[in-house]
Structures are given as C-alpha cells and as structure tokens.
Amino acid sequence: MPNKIWTRITDRNRWPRNWWYPLPKKDGRHSEVVKMLHESHSKAINKTMLSILAVGLYCLLAVFSASDKSLIVTSSSIQTPLVGTSISFVAFLRVAPILLVILTVYLHIFYGEWLRLENKRMELNIPLANTGEPTIESLPTIFSITDRRLPRFVTTFIFYWFVPLILCIMANKTFALKELILKMFYFASVVTLSLLFLQINRCPESKRFWRNAPRWILLALLVAFMGYFPSVSDSFRRPLNLQREDLHEAWLQGLDLTGADMSNANLKGANLRMAQLSGVSLIGANLQGTNLRGASLKKAHLNDANFQGANLGGADLTEADLFSANFREVKEMEPYRIKTAENWNRAFYSNEFISIFKLSPTHNEDLEKIGNYYGGGKIAYIFQPGDKGYVDGERHGLIAAEADLPGGYKYTWKAAKKACDDLSEHDCSDWYLPSKEELNQLYLNRSAVGGFSGVGYWSSTQNDAINAWTQIFDDGNQSINYVYFRLCVRAVRAF
C-alpha cells in the first residue's frame, strides 16, 4: 500500500505532480492561430506591465511626497491612479495595494498563457526550420529577449519583485499608525510569498536546484517571520513626524500619537481629547485653546509649549517635562496632576496656581529673567521657597559664567575647585565650583544659559575621600567619579 501511494505521488502525469511539474500538452492549433495569439498576449502583457509600472511609480511619488500629517488629518486627499477619484490619503494606502495586486494577477494570467504559446511557437519552428520555410518570429518585446542578462533581470524584477517592493514602502508609511501595522505587513507578505512561489514553480527544470534553493530558503524565512511578527510588531512602529505642521482645529480625538515629534506645531483649537500622547515632543508647540481632556501626556516633552486656554481636565502628566511651559489661564487643570510631572516648578502659572503651589509671588518674572546677563554672567536660577538661600521678599539666585573654563576636559576635581576659586571675571572674584544641586540647575537651564561645550562636569559635592559627584549634560545623569578623572568645569556665583 505505501508503495502505491508513493508511486501515485511521484507520477508526473497525475495530480499533484502534473501541476507542479507541468508537462508540455499537445496543442493542435494551427501555426497562424498560435502566431496571432502569441502577438495579442504579448501586447496585453506589455500594456499590463506598463500599467503596473505607472501605478507603482505613482504610489511611490504619493508616499514620498505626502507628510505624516496626511495620515491623521482626514481633509488630506489624493487622486487614485487610473480611476482619478479623490480619496483620503489613508484610504489611498488601503486601495492602491489592492489595485496593484489586481493588475499583477491579470499580468500573470496572461504571462502563464504566453509561456505555453512560446513553447508551442518553438515546437512549430523546428520542422519549419528543417524544411527551410519561414519560422514564426517572436515579438521584439522585453519578454522575448532571453539571450541577454539585463533584459532577463529587468523582466524578473518587474514580474516578481516590483510590486512587493512598492508594498513594503507603503507598509513602512502606514507603520506610523498602530492599527494598520499587522494588516499591511501580512498583505505585503502574502503577495510576496505568492509571487515567490510562482517564480519557483516557473523555474526551468534543468535549473531548479541551484536557482530555487535560495528562493526556498527565503520563502521559509518569510513564513517563519510572519509567525513571529505579532509579538514584535510594536517595535516596528514608526513615530509620526509632525514638526512645524499646521494642525489648528484638527480633529485628533482618541488618536494614538505615542512618540510623535510635534515640536513647534500649531495645535491651536485642536481636539486631542483622550488622545495617547505618551513620549510626544511638543517643544514650542502652540496649544492655545486645545482640548486635552483625558489625554495621556506621560513622559511628554512640553518645554516652552503654550497651553493658555487649553482644557487639561483629567490629563495625565506623569513624568512629563514642563520646563518653561505656559499654563496661564488653563481650564480644569488639577494641581496634583501637575506635581507628578518633572520641572513643574519651572513652568508659568496663573496667580491662583502660584499661590496653590506656594511658589514665589514673582515666580513668572523670575523665570523670564533666567538667561539674562547680570553680575558678570547669566542668571541660571532664582531661588524659590524652600531653597537654601531663599529670603522672603528678596530676590536671590545663581549666576553662571558665560563659558566653561578654558581647556575643556583637563580638570581633575581638585584642579576644578582651585580654578573656580582663583577665577576673577567681570570684577567678580567670588566664583566657586557649583554643588551637586546647583550643577543640576545649570543642566535644567542649559538652553537659556548656553555656552556648554562639554558633556561631563564636576560638582563640588564629594561622595567620599576619592570620589565626587558629576553630571552628564547630554541626558542629565548624575553619578560619582574618581577625583582624578578629567572633566569640564563651569563656575558659578551667588547674588
């Protein structure tokens, strides 16, 4: 019984082997009929190929020319290729791949028939050539030029790899939207698998081993990755790039914009209710009158953002950076949510919130003075209630030298302290090496103070006899280092 089954499976004249290794079928059609069909199929293939190239290149142009704004704003529209109907860009990213696949299926149906006609043409030409009669010539198309590598390569690429390439590029564009990642990935993967499988099937039997071996490996790898992809799909998500985009009064309610770069964007009057804005960069963005009720702003960068008149009721600001953010005249903002953010005491508030937070009555004016020239340097920090050196009714703070001490990374800890103590600049001789806390104030206000040329800086705070605290100005990390390390120095003085 097993031998009969094996014989049945390995018989190339019966299914499934006759499908996988199709034997030439007897074709009783007249040579003129074969010639006519050969010619008509060749023309159909050429037209379909040109249509695929045109649609594919149009898709590339549309994807590369469209900003990420078109992915979230429904008013952005684009014309569909061939049909010419205007639809939203997101709808275009759904429809265009289907159109490409339809054209590809149409192309391969004709191409499969053309290959059978080509075999029949060559079969009919053998007796004609022996008798000296005129043979049936193949049309001078790219498909019949088989004796040169470049035409063969171009033909193979257009037939089997052009559409998958276009789909991969379009999929990468949609990977900014979480809900489309899996759909576009599997659509592109299934199309690629189908064309790769078809290419393996059509490979000449004499060349099947050395040509198909890498194709089978690629096919197996792709199938394995398709099974693995759902578990890592989030890591393939691309953050939206919305820098300087005009999104005023845009309807973005409930959208997942996690990690987007919206620096200096105009979001005045936009609806971001319940939107996911975790890790978003809104540095310098205009959010006047924006509805952010219930939005998640966890770990968002809100430096210099303008929230005047915005609705922040129920907004989650956990670990968001509020440095220099403007919260004057905001609506429904809960004080306890503000205090879950970083640098909450460096933002601008109404008098009501200044009183609630027990900040200095001149809090807003003090922040505006940071970075101004005064007392031989630039104001780096003004003491707030609770700070050492704060005096009620008086204004005191920290002045930073305009530049690092010369020499860059050449100072050990002891050399750094001595250089600051010996510094005499702008008729001031009371400069000193900042403490760990004071150095952190310089880091927080580094943009306003300016002039920082190094990455690591010494503080005067010792950890023990051989280690002192330092701070990295790339990420703000404070750590202890051996006192004989060589780092940069910025002197400060009090006023």
C-alpha positions in Angstrom: 0.0 0.0 0.0 2.7 2.6 0.9 4.5 1.8 -2.4 1.3 2.5 -4.4 0.8 5.8 -2.6 4.4 6.8 -3.3 4.1 5.8 -6.9 0.9 7.9 -7.2 2.5 11.0 -5.6 5.7 10.8 -7.8 3.8 10.2 -11.1 4.3 13.5 -13.1 1.3 12.7 -15.3 -1.1 12.8 -12.4 -2.1 15.4 -9.7 -0.4 17.0 -7.8 2.9 16.4 -9.7 1.4 17.3 -13.1 0.5 20.7 -11.6 3.9 21.3 -10.0 5.9 19.9 -13.0 3.5 20.6 -15.9 4.4 18.5 -18.9 4.0 20.0 -22.4 0.5 19.4 -23.6 -0.3 18.6 -27.1 -1.6 21.7 -28.9 -3.4 21.1 -32.2 -3.8 24.7 -33.0 -2.7 26.0 -36.4 0.6 27.9 -36.6 -1.3 31.1 -37.7 -3.5 30.8 -34.7 -0.5 30.4 -32.4 1.1 33.4 -34.1 -2.0 35.6 -33.7 -2.5 34.6 -30.0 1.2 35.0 -29.3 1.1 38.5 -30.6 -2.1 39.5 -28.8 -0.9 38.1 -25.5 2.4 39.9 -25.8 0.6 43.2 -26.4 -1.6 42.6 -23.4 1.4 41.7 -21.2 3.2 44.9 -22.3 0.2 47.1 -21.5 -0.3 45.5 -18.2 3.3 45.7 -17.3 3.3 49.4 -18.2 0.2 49.9 -16.1 1.9 48.3 -13.1 4.9 50.4 -13.5 2.8 53.6 -13.8 0.7 52.7 -10.8 3.7 51.6 -8.8 5.7 54.8 -9.5 2.6 56.9 -8.8 2.3 55.2 -5.4 6.0 55.9 -4.7 5.6 59.5 -5.6 2.5 59.8 -3.4 4.1 58.1 -0.4 7.4 60.1 -0.6 5.7 63.5 -1.2 3.0 63.1 1.5 3.8 64.3 5.0 2.8 62.3 8.1 0.1 65.0 8.6 -1.9 63.3 5.9 -2.1 60.1 8.0 -4.1 61.7 10.8 -6.0 64.6 9.1 -8.9 63.4 7.0 -9.0 66.5 4.9 -5.9 65.4 3.2 -6.9 63.9 -0.2 -5.2 62.3 -3.2 -6.4 61.0 -6.6 -6.4 57.3 -7.2 -4.4 56.1 -10.1 -6.3 55.1 -13.3 -9.6 55.9 -11.7 -8.9 59.5 -10.8 -11.2 59.7 -7.8 -10.2 61.8 -4.8 -10.0 59.9 -1.5 -8.2 60.4 1.8 -4.6 59.5 1.9 -5.2 56.7 4.4 -7.9 55.3 2.1 -5.4 55.5 -0.8 -2.9 53.4 1.2 -5.7 50.8 1.5 -6.9 50.9 -2.1 -3.7 51.3 -4.1 -2.2 48.0 -2.9 -5.4 46.1 -4.0 -5.2 47.8 -7.4 -1.6 46.7 -7.8 -2.5 43.1 -6.9 -5.4 43.0 -9.4 -3.0 44.2 -12.1 -0.4 41.7 -11.0 -2.9 38.8 -11.1 -4.1 40.0 -14.6 -0.4 40.1 -15.8 0.5 36.6 -14.6 -2.6 35.0 -16.1 -1.6 36.3 -19.5 2.1 35.6 -18.8 1.3 31.9 -18.0 -0.6 31.5 -21.2 2.1 33.4 -23.1 4.7 30.9 -21.8 2.7 28.0 -23.2 2.3 29.8 -26.6 6.1 30.4 -26.6 6.7 26.7 -26.1 4.3 25.9 -28.9 6.0 28.5 -31.2 9.4 27.0 -30.6 7.9 23.5 -31.2 6.4 24.6 -34.6 9.6 26.3 -35.7 11.6 23.1 -35.5 10.0 21.4 -38.6 9.7 24.7 -40.4 13.4 25.4 -39.9 14.3 21.9 -41.2 12.3 22.4 -44.4 13.6 25.9 -44.9 10.2 27.5 -44.6 9.8 30.9 -42.7 9.6 30.4 -38.9 7.2 32.1 -36.5 9.1 35.0 -35.1 8.7 36.0 -31.5 7.7 39.7 -31.0 10.6 42.0 -30.1 9.4 42.7 -26.6 11.4 42.6 -23.4 10.0 39.2 -22.7 11.4 37.5 -25.8 14.9 38.9 -25.4 16.3 35.9 -23.5 19.9 35.9 -24.6 20.9 39.0 -22.5 21.2 39.3 -18.8 19.9 42.8 -18.3 16.5 42.2 -20.1 16.1 39.0 -18.1 16.9 40.7 -14.8 14.5 43.6 -15.5 11.8 41.2 -16.6 12.2 39.1 -13.5 12.2 42.1 -11.2 9.1 43.7 -12.8 7.2 40.4 -12.7 8.1 39.1 -9.2 9.7 41.9 -7.1 8.5 45.3 -8.2 5.0 45.0 -6.5 6.4 43.6 -3.2 8.9 46.4 -3.1 6.2 49.0 -3.6 4.0 47.3 -0.9 6.9 47.3 1.6 7.5 51.0 1.1 3.8 51.7 1.5 3.7 49.5 4.6 6.5 51.5 6.1 4.5 54.6 5.7 1.5 53.1 7.5 3.6 51.7 10.3 3.1 55.1 12.0 -0.5 54.0 12.7 -0.7 51.1 15.1 -4.0 49.8 13.8 -2.5 49.3 10.3 0.8 47.6 11.1 -0.4 44.0 11.1 -2.8 44.5 8.2 -0.2 46.0 5.8 2.5 43.6 6.9 0.5 40.5 6.2 -0.9 41.8 3.0 2.6 42.6 1.7 3.9 39.2 3.0 1.2 37.1 1.4 1.7 38.9 -2.0 5.4 38.4 -1.8 5.0 34.7 -0.8 2.6 34.1 -3.8 4.9 35.7 -6.3 8.0 33.9 -4.9 6.1 30.6 -5.0 5.1 31.3 -8.6 8.7 32.1 -9.5 9.8 28.8 -8.0 7.1 26.9 -10.0 8.1 28.5 -13.3 11.8 27.9 -13.0 13.1 25.6 -15.8 13.5 22.0 -14.6 17.2 22.0 -15.6 17.9 24.9 -13.3 15.5 24.2 -10.5 18.1 23.1 -7.9 20.6 26.0 -7.9 18.1 28.7 -8.7 15.3 27.6 -6.4 17.4 26.6 -3.4 17.9 30.3 -2.2 14.2 31.0 -3.1 13.0 28.1 -0.9 15.2 29.4 2.0 13.8 33.0 1.5 10.3 31.6 1.5 10.8 29.6 4.7 12.4 32.6 6.4 9.5 34.8 5.4 6.9 32.3 6.7 8.7 32.0 10.0 8.9 35.8 10.4 5.2 36.1 9.6 4.5 33.8 12.6 6.9 35.8 14.8 5.9 39.3 13.8 2.8 39.8 16.0 5.0 39.5 19.1 7.4 42.3 18.0 5.0 44.4 15.8 5.1 47.4 18.3 8.9 47.7 17.9 8.3 48.3 14.2 6.1 51.3 14.8 7.4 54.5 13.3 6.9 57.7 15.2 4.9 60.4 13.4 7.0 63.4 12.2 4.7 66.4 12.6 7.3 69.1 13.3 6.0 72.6 12.5 2.8 71.2 11.0 -0.3 73.4 10.9 -2.9 71.3 12.8 -5.1 74.1 14.2 -8.6 73.0 14.9 -7.7 69.4 13.7 -9.9 66.6 15.0 -7.5 64.2 16.6 -9.7 62.8 19.4 -8.6 59.4 20.7 -5.7 59.0 18.3 -2.7 57.1 19.3 0.2 59.5 18.7 2.7 57.9 21.0 6.3 59.1 20.5 5.3 61.6 17.7 7.5 64.6 17.1 5.2 67.7 17.2 7.8 70.3 18.0 6.7 73.8 17.2 3.4 72.5 15.7 0.4 74.7 15.6 -2.4 72.9 17.5 -4.4 75.9 18.4 -8.0 74.8 19.0 -7.3 71.2 18.1 -9.4 68.4 19.7 -7.0 65.9 21.4 -9.5 64.6 23.9 -8.5 61.1 25.2 -5.5 61.1 22.8 -2.5 59.0 23.5 0.5 61.4 23.6 2.9 59.5 25.7 6.5 60.4 24.9 5.4 63.0 22.4 7.7 66.1 21.8 5.6 69.2 22.0 8.5 71.6 22.5 7.5 75.1 21.5 4.1 73.9 20.3 1.1 76.2 20.3 -1.7 74.5 22.2 -3.9 77.6 22.9 -7.5 76.5 23.4 -6.7 72.9 22.7 -8.9 70.2 24.2 -6.6 67.8 26.0 -9.3 66.5 28.4 -8.3 62.9 29.5 -5.3 62.9 27.2 -2.2 60.8 28.2 0.9 63.0 28.3 3.1 60.6 30.2 6.8 61.5 29.7 5.9 64.0 27.0 8.4 66.9 26.3 6.3 70.1 26.9 9.2 72.6 27.1 8.2 76.1 26.0 4.7 74.8 24.9 1.9 77.3 25.2 -1.2 75.9 27.0 -3.1 79.1 27.5 -6.8 78.5 27.4 -6.3 74.7 26.9 -8.6 72.2 28.7 -6.3 69.8 30.8 -9.1 68.2 32.9 -8.0 64.7 33.7 -4.9 64.9 31.6 -2.1 62.5 32.8 1.2 64.5 33.1 3.2 61.8 34.9 7.0 62.4 34.3 6.2 65.0 31.6 8.8 67.7 31.3 7.1 71.1 31.9 10.2 73.3 31.8 9.1 76.8 30.6 5.7 75.6 29.6 3.0 78.3 29.8 -0.1 77.2 31.9 -1.6 80.6 32.4 -5.4 80.6 32.0 -5.7 76.8 31.6 -9.1 75.2 32.2 -9.9 72.4 34.6 -6.2 71.6 35.5 -5.8 69.6 38.7 -2.8 70.7 40.8 -1.9 67.2 42.0 -1.5 66.1 38.3 0.9 68.9 37.7 3.1 67.8 40.6 3.5 64.4 39.0 5.5 66.0 36.2 9.1 66.9 36.1 10.2 70.6 36.4 6.7 71.5 37.3 8.1 74.4 39.3 9.8 75.8 36.2 6.5 76.4 34.3 4.5 79.6 34.1 1.2 79.7 36.0 -1.7 82.0 36.9 -1.6 83.8 40.3 -4.0 81.2 41.6 -1.8 78.3 40.9 1.3 80.2 42.1 -0.4 80.5 45.4 -1.6 76.9 45.4 1.9 75.6 44.7 3.4 78.1 47.3 5.8 79.5 44.7 7.4 82.9 44.9 5.0 85.7 44.1 7.5 86.8 41.4 7.7 83.3 40.0 6.8 84.1 36.4 9.0 87.2 36.4 11.9 85.2 37.8 11.7 82.5 35.1 11.7 85.2 32.4 15.0 86.6 33.8 16.8 83.3 33.5 19.4 83.6 30.8 19.7 87.4 31.1 23.1 88.9 31.6 23.7 90.0 35.2 26.6 90.2 37.7 29.3 89.0 35.4 27.5 86.1 33.8 24.0 84.8 33.1 21.2 84.2 35.6 20.9 80.4 35.9 18.4 80.1 38.7 16.4 82.2 41.1 15.8 80.7 44.5 12.3 79.5 45.3 10.6 79.0 48.7 12.3 76.0 50.4 15.6 76.5 48.6 18.7 77.2 50.7 19.4 81.0 50.3 15.8 82.0 49.7 14.7 85.1 51.5 11.0 86.1 51.5 10.5 89.4 49.8 14.1 89.4 48.3 15.4 88.0 45.0 18.5 85.8 45.2 19.8 83.2 42.9 22.7 81.7 40.9 24.8 83.3 38.2 26.7 81.0 35.8 29.9 82.1 34.0 29.3 82.7 30.3 31.5 79.8 29.2 33.3 76.8 30.6 36.8 77.3 32.0 39.3 77.1 29.2 40.9 73.7 28.4 37.8 71.6 28.2 38.4 68.1 29.6 41.6 68.8 31.5 40.4 69.4 35.1 40.7 66.9 38.0 38.3 67.6 40.8 40.8 69.4 43.0 42.1 71.4 39.9 38.4 72.3 39.1 37.8 73.7 42.6 41.0 75.7 42.6 40.4 77.1 39.1 37.0 78.4 40.2 38.3 79.8 43.5 41.1 81.6 41.6 38.7 83.0 38.8 38.4 86.7 38.6 36.0 87.8 35.9 34.0 91.0 35.3 35.4 92.4 38.5 33.9 89.5 40.4 36.2 87.2 42.5 33.6 85.1 44.4 33.2 82.4 41.8 33.1 78.8 43.0 32.5 75.2 41.8 28.7 74.5 41.9 27.3 71.9 44.3 25.6 68.8 43.0 22.2 70.6 43.3 23.4 73.8 41.8 25.0 71.9 38.9 21.6 70.3 38.2 20.1 73.8 38.0 22.6 74.7 35.3 21.7 71.5 33.4 18.0 72.2 33.6 18.5 75.8 32.3 21.3 74.9 29.9 19.5 76.2 26.9 18.9 79.6 28.5 22.4 79.8 30.0 24.2 78.4 26.9 27.9 78.0 26.2 28.3 74.4 27.4 30.9 72.8 25.3 31.5 69.5 27.2 29.4 66.5 28.2 30.6 65.8 31.8 31.0 68.4 34.5 32.4 68.4 38.1 30.4 69.5 41.1 31.9 70.4 44.5 29.9 67.7 46.3 32.1 64.9 47.5 30.8 61.3 47.9 33.9 60.2 49.9 37.6 60.9 50.0 38.3 59.7 46.5 35.0 60.3 44.6 32.9 63.3 43.8 29.6 63.9 42.1 29.5 64.7 38.3 26.7 65.4 35.8 26.4 64.4 32.2 24.8 67.3 30.2 23.6 65.0 27.4 21.0 63.3 29.5 21.2 64.9 32.9 22.5 61.8 34.6 24.3 62.4 37.9 26.9 59.9 39.1 30.1 59.7 41.2 33.5 59.6 39.6 37.1 59.2 40.8 38.5 62.6 41.7 41.4 62.2 39.3 39.2 61.9 36.2 39.4 64.9 33.9 36.1 66.7 33.1 34.8 70.2 32.2 34.1 73.0 34.6 31.5 75.8 34.8 32.0 78.3 37.6 29.0 80.0 39.4 28.5 82.8 41.9 25.5 83.7 44.1 23.7 87.0 44.0 
